[in-house]
Structure formats: structure tokens, C-alpha cells
Amino acid sequence: MRGWVFAAVLAIASPAGAVYPEDPGDAELAALRDRIEAGAYDSAIAALDARLATEPQNADILTLLGYAWRKSGDFTRGRTYYDRALAINPVHLGALEYLGEMEVQLGRMAEAQALLARLERACPTGCEELDELRAAIAATR
């Protein structure tokens, strides 16, 4: 019940149509993101693949798979998962941010700027994902 109440409050406080990178009540996804950030890509990918098998339309799982593959250095697989997440939810904040960061890594600044513009529309009053992508773009200047 508590997670539902938090999600309801988050939905009311969120910009219209914006979806945060993960369901705030999904502790497993949060732990898997932490695992990715710690560099345990293989184990995170295996766990995410197992979840994806039962939830193939879950944009959060697809986004984290993209993140794990990108962080492991496989940009092609990363892009595939980000694209799948955005096909399900075109305003998924995490997918937009992470794909934009990948474009920065690849030196594709026009593409990164386009994703930044999409985040600006999704977060007109600002959000963490927008701030993170702005910072990544600014770091290249």
C-alpha cells in the first residue's frame, strides 16, 4: 500500500506524461541499477534478462538493460534496448537521459541535443534526468 501511495503522489507531482527511470516501489530494479553502477554488468544483465522474459513490455527493465550494455561498452546493444524502451514509452525520462549520454560518449552532439530537447519538453519545470544530460553535454565544451 505504501508503494502505491508514493507512486500516486509521484504521478501527481510529475510533469504530464513523464515517467521516471524506475518504478519507485521496485526495490529489485533499484538494486540492479546499483549493481550496474558498481560495474557488475554481467550479473545485472542476467537478472534483467530474467525479468524481461516475464515483463517484455517493461520500459524500466529495457532502459536498465540499455544502461548495463552501454556501461559495459556495447553501444549497439545499449541503443537497441533504449530504442525498445522509447518505443513503449516515448517520454521515459531514464531512457532519454541514458541514450543522450551515450550520444555524448559517441560524439554525436546533434543527437544528444535532440534528446535534451525531448527531456526539456517532458520536464518543463526540470528533473534530475534533464540536469544530468545537460551536465554531460556541458562537460564536452
N, C-alpha and C positions, 0 to 999 in steps of 0.2 A: 504494500500500500504506500509506504513512504516513497519508493522509487517512482510510483505513478504520480503522486502529488508533486514531486520535484520535476518530473517531466512535464506535467501540466503547467507548472509555474514557468518553466523554461520556455515552453511553447508560447505562452502569453507574452513573455518578456523578449522573445526572439524577434528579429526582423521578419517581416512577412515572407514566407516561403523558405527561409533559411533553415538548414539542417546542420547541426553540429557534427563534428567528426565521428563521434560515437554516442550511442545511447548512454546517457549519464548513469543509468541504472545497470549497465552491463559491465560488471567488475572484471569478467574474463577478458573482454576486449581492451580494457584499460591496462590490465596486466600484460597482455600481449604487446601493446604499444610500448610499455616499459621494457619488455624483453627485446624488442627491435632496437630501441634507443640504447640498450646495453650491448648491442652487437650480436645477439643470439638469433641471427636471421633464420638459420635452418630450422630450429625448433619452433620459432614463431610461425614460419611459413607452414610447417607441418600441422600445427594446431589450427591455423586459419583455414588451411585446405580442408581439414576435417569439418570445421564449422560450415564452410561454404557448401560442402556436399549436402548438408541438411537445410541450408538457407541460401540458395543460389541467387536470390534477388536482394540480398542484404548489401546495400551500398557501403555500410560501415566496414564490413569484412573485406569487400573488394578494395576499398581505399587503403586499409591496412596492409593488404597483400601488395598493392602497388608500392606502398611506402617501404615494406620489407625488401622487395625486389630492387627498388631504386637504391636503397641504402647499401644493399649487397653489391651494387654495381651493375645490375642487369636492367638497364634503362628501357629496353624493348619490352620485357615482361612488366616492368613498372607501369609503362604507358598503357599497356593492354588492360591492366586492372583499373587504372584511373579512368580510362575511357569507358569501361563497363560500368563503373560506379556512376559516372556522369550521365550515361545513357539511362540509368534507372532514376537518377535524381540530378538534374542539370544544375541545381544550386547547392549541392553538397559542399559545405564550406571546407571540410578537410580535403576532399579530392581536388577542389580548385586550388587551395593553397599548395598542397604537395606537388601537384602537376606543375604549377607555376614555379616552384622551387627547382624542380627537375629541369624545366626550360632554362632557368638561370644557370644551372650547372652545365648545361649543354651550350651555353652562349646564345641561346635563341631568345633574345631580349624582346623582340616584337611579340612573340607568342606569350612570353611572361607578362608583358604589359596588357595583352588582351585578357589574360586570366585575372590580372589585377583589376581590370575594368569590370569583369563579371563579379568579382568579390565586392567591389565598391557598390554595385547595384544590389547585391544580396545583403549587404551590411551598411545601409546608408548612414547609420549612426555609429558605425565602427564595430569591430570584433577582433578577437585575437588572431584569427587566420589572416585577416586583412593586414594587420600590423606586422605579422611575421613575413608575409610575402613582400610588403613594402620594404622591410629591412633587408631581405635577401637581394632585392633589386638595387637598393641604395648601396649595398656593400660592393657592388660591381663598378661603381662610379669612381 
